[in-house]
Amino acid sequence: MSIKPSSFSIKQWNQDDQPREKLRDKGKSALSDAELVAILIGSGNRNESAVTLCQRILLEVDHNLNALGKLSIQQLTQFKGIGEAKAISIIAALELGRRRRKEKALKHNKISSSVSVFEFMQPLIGELPHEEFWIVFLNNSNVVIQKDQLSKGGITGTLVDIRLALKRALEVGATGIILVHNHPSGTLKPSEADKQLTRKLKTAAESLDIKVLDHVIITEKSYFSFADDNLL
């Protein structure tokens, strides 16, 4: 009886097809996502190699690594061959990648456009399952002085204390502020409540000679800028 290729262990594969050896000899960029995840889990199951198993897992999330990183231990262990230890390894590796991206973003401390706001804040709030409202405080050169989470809410909204926002702006000596919040639903359209809050904050800030430079709504993959859309 013939044996299907997928039932071979990685050690039985041609050396060029073995993920660890391939990374060593050809570099990390030569590996597919499935091969990289296969290195994390080390082995597959009785019917699948580690790479084939990882290909199947990635197929379930449409080959989206962000979606893979959101799977829980319980969801990952539904795949035959993925036990708790392997699930934790996958989650930990993807979390390290997320943190690396976050640290890289935090180095860009000068805000020059709505794109730079997105790059600065997306790693922090872009993938959250709930809504958070943040304020980025800037000096005269549009360099970030500080960023603060003003509120944290549910899936559909969060409450914002305008007085607290401006109190913090005065405390840190900000001359400009950028409002930022995420939409877990993925929609980029600002709600009427978003528009009203922006108007109230802008009016209150102007009385203190503080400019509201933008209000940016962030999702996992994109953003909406009030300034770019002439809504300020």
N, C-alpha and C positions, 0 to 999 in steps of 0.2 A: 504494500500500500504506500502510495506517495505521501509525502508530508508537505503541507502548504508552507510557503516561505514565512508567513506571519507567525508560525509556531516555533521558529528557531529563536534561540536566545541571542542576544546581541553579540556574545562572544563567538558565536558560530558564523557571524556575518563576515564578509570581506572587510579587511581592515579599513578601507576607505569609507565604509558605511557605518562604522562604529562611532557613535557620537563623541566619546571621550577622546579617542585617538584622532578623530577628525578635527576636534577643537585644538588638540595639541599640535597637529601637523599642518593644519590649514588656517587656523585662527577662528575666533568666535563668530565672525561675520559669515563664515562658510556654512554655518549650521542653520537649519530651519527652526522655527519656534518649537515644533514637536520634538526635534532632536535635543534642544536645550532643556525642555521640560523632562525629557527622558533621562537626562543625566541626573536630574534632581531625584527622580524616583528609583533609578537604578535597575529595576526589573519590571517585567509585565506580569501576565498571568499565564495559565497553562496553555492558552490558545493564542496569545498575542505577545509580541515583543514589547519592550517598553516604548519604543518609537511608535509602533502601530496603536498601542493603547492611548498614547498621548495625541496621536492624530485624531482618534475617535473623540477624545475629550474636547479637543479644540474645535472639532466639527460641530459639537453640541453648542458651542458659544460663538459660532460663525467666525472662528479664527480671530476673535477679538480678545487680546490679552487683558484689557481693562475689565471685560466681562468675566474672564477667568479669575481675575483677582478678587472679584466680588463674591465668588462661590464660597459657601461655608464648608466647614469640615464635613458636616452631614451630607451636603450635596455632592462633594467630591468622592466620598466613600460609597456612593451609589454605583460608581464604576467598578466593575470586577477587576481586582488587582490593586485597587487603591485603598489601603488601610489608613488608620488615623495618622500614623507616622508620616506616610507619604503625602497625605493631604496637608499636614502641617508644614512639611518642607516646601510644597508648592505655594501655600499662602505666605509663608515667611519670605521666600525669594521674591515674590511679586510685591510684597510690602516694602522690601528693601529698594526695589526699583522705583516705587512711588516716592519713597523718602529721598532717594537720590535726585529725582526730578524736582522735588520740592526745594531741596537745598540749592540746586542749580538756579532755580527761579528766584530765590531770595537774594542772589548776588546782584540781580539787576535792580538796583535801588533807585534809578532815575526813571521817572514816568514821562514818556515822550508822546504816547498815543494810547488809544483804547486797546490796541493790540498788546502793548506792554503791560497794561492793567490785567488783561486776560492771562498773559504768560506768568505774571507775578502771583495771581490769586487762584488760577485754575487748579494747580496741584493741591491747594489747601481746601477748596470747597467744591470743586467741579464735580466730584463723584459722590458727594454725600447723599444719603437717602432722605435727609431732612433739610429744611431751609435755615440758612444762617445769614445774618446781616453784619457786614463789616464796614469799617471806615478806615481809609488810608489817609494819613495826615502828612502833608507836604510842606516844605519850606518854599522860599521865593524862587529857588532854582528847580522846583518840582522834584526834589530829592526826597525820598521817603524818610520821614522822621520816626514814624511808628505806625503800626496797624493794629486795630483792636476789633475784637468781636463784640458787637453791641448787643446782639440778641441771638437766640437760638430757638427755633420753633419746630413746627410739625412739617408734614409733607406739603401743605398748601400755603403756609404763611408764618410770619413772625412779627412780633410787636417791637416797635422802635421808640425809645425815649429821646426826643429831640434835644431836650435840655442836657441830658447826659452826654450826648454826642458833642455838643458845643462846649460843654464844660471841659471835656478831654482835649478838644482842639486848643482851647485857651491855655490849658495846663502845659501842653507840649510846645506851645508857641507856633502852631501851624498857621500859615497864611492861605492855604488851600486844602480842600478835602475832596476825596473821591468816595462816593458811596458804592458799595459792592454787595450784591447778594446773589445767591444761586437759585435756580429753579430745578428741583429734582425731577420734575415732570419732563424736562427736556425742551419745553416750549420757550421761545425767545421773546414772545410778545409781552410787553409790560402790561400789568393789570392797571385798572383805574386807581387802586390803592397805591401801587408803585408810583404812579404819576403824582398823586396827591401828596405823598410823603416827600417826594423830590421837591415839589413846589414849596412846601412848608419849611423844609430844611434850608433851601436856597434863600428864602425870605428872611428866616431867622439868622442865618449866617451872614448875610449882607449887612445886617445891623451891627455886626461885630467886625466888619471889614475882613471877613473870611469868605473866600470864593468856593462855591461848589463847582468843581471843574468837570465832573462827569458822574453819571450813575450807570454802572455796568452790571448787567444781568449775565450770569455765567452758567453754562451747562457743561456737560462732560466734554463736548467737542467744539462748542462755539460760544458766541457772546452777542449781546445787544448793547449798544452804547447810546445813551440819551444825547450826548454831545454830538456824535456823528449823525444822529437822526434829527438834529435841531429841536430837541424837546426840552432843552434847558432854558 
